[in-house]
Amino acid sequence: MFYYLLKYVLLGPLLRVVFRPRIEGLEHVPASGPAIVAGNHLSFSDHFLMPAILRRRITFLAKAEYFTGPGLKGRLTAAFFRSAGQIPVDRSGKEAGRAAIREGLGVLRRGELLGIYPEGTRSPDGRLYKGKVGVAVMAIEAGVPVVPCAMIGTFEAQPPGRVVPRIRPVVIRFGEPLDFSRFAGMTEQKAVLRAVTDEIMYAILSLSGQEYVDRYAAVAKAERPDREAAAKAERRRGLPRPPRG
């Protein structure tokens, strides 16, 4: 109930005013039955924009930190995400990854839409990073189509660290569903999972026009503070700033 209150009364209308989203390819999202919507992840706002514009309810796998914050703010945030239909996912370790897959498969077996960001975390710089293979496991095991989705402009509207988004238009673009039924029963083959994931990421890339980075976003994020500290030190010494990697 609260999901639809957010969508149609509270949050949805506000998001449409702030972002003025232009929707392309919405007909590619199945009107019924289970499917995965796999998108790039540029902004905190992505969690709410896609549910606001889709006709169907969609459930996202969200990082567990949104559900475990301390104090009143943490409890309110957790309650909000649960009410909005988000499922907490612990992103540390292989067992956590398997738990996330089990949760996602549960959503699909109920005949619902599952939203997932194959990059695993928000892009630190607006580029598209290497996808993790969990999306391939779920698509093959559940035997469902994958609809690629590109969020365009949300990084500029609300980059990492910005609490209040800028008022500016964005584009949400859906591509044709991808069918991986030919790989049924092959979820134990790493090469197959990698190939399926790369095909999904290429479809997202074709829709978004982003620069692609063949590295995991989490690794780039971990290295970013070190690069920024080195750049500041070099500027203090009067040396040129090294190129972004």
Summary of the structure (lengths in Angstrom):
residues: 245
radius of gyration: 18.4
end to end distance: 45.2
largest distance: 60.6
contacts: 759
relative contact order: 0.17
helix: 48%
strand: 15%
